[in-house]
């Protein structure tokens, strides 16, 4: 029998035992890591976006070093790949995809939506991004360039969407509540509810 | 170190046809010319890490490609869309 034929649960128990026996990772450390992964959710990224809309200094930090920006808001980033943030403007709209697998900024957005890992999304996003986002009802002005970000290596990417008009007086909490995971992937744009 | 704006060509190499391989350079940009946007940092080469081999640290770049040039078709939407891809330096060579 090869490792590929092994029963998953038994294999997991065996690997965890070996990690503990060799002093690589204790059961408590593994439990903590699982808890951090389970707690991560798009609300964390949304809080970062709302703060970047309000505070120019935070926006600058977020665009230059996403990992530090996330840590400064109490989001655990230790052991996570570096976070890059790309800002949508009046000229450029970003759309994130991982054509090779399913790289996703889990530390700030949580588990990816099911379609992010689908072969259809991964294949179509790099060739017909406007056609793909139109299926979410997202229409961009024709002169806006779509920049597809293929997440192929060590970084994880999230989008800083544009702040919707009419939200100038809103609090950070109210702003964060309208930012959805799709807005930070680029398939949708935030709309004041 | 490649400077932002440098024109680079992705090597037209296909290691996956020679031996088991783990490659982070998408097939659709191999052999194509793009433009360095910025140096992202230096990381251990995942092509070796995946096989638990000693991995050299390599420079990683964000490289921009025009979408119309990749797919050799008119851009489907008029605007000049493009693609940003993370590519390690050993896949890049200077382009005219």
Interface residues (C-beta under 8 A of the other chain):
Chain A: X82 X84 X86 X99 X100 X126 X127 X128 X129 X130 X131 X142 X143 X144 X145 X146 X147 X148 X149 X150 X151 X152 X153 X154 X155
Chain B: X24 X25 X26 X28 X40 X41 X43 X46 X60 X64 X67 X70 X71 X76 X77 X78 X79 X80 X81 X82 X83 X84 X85 X86 X87 X88
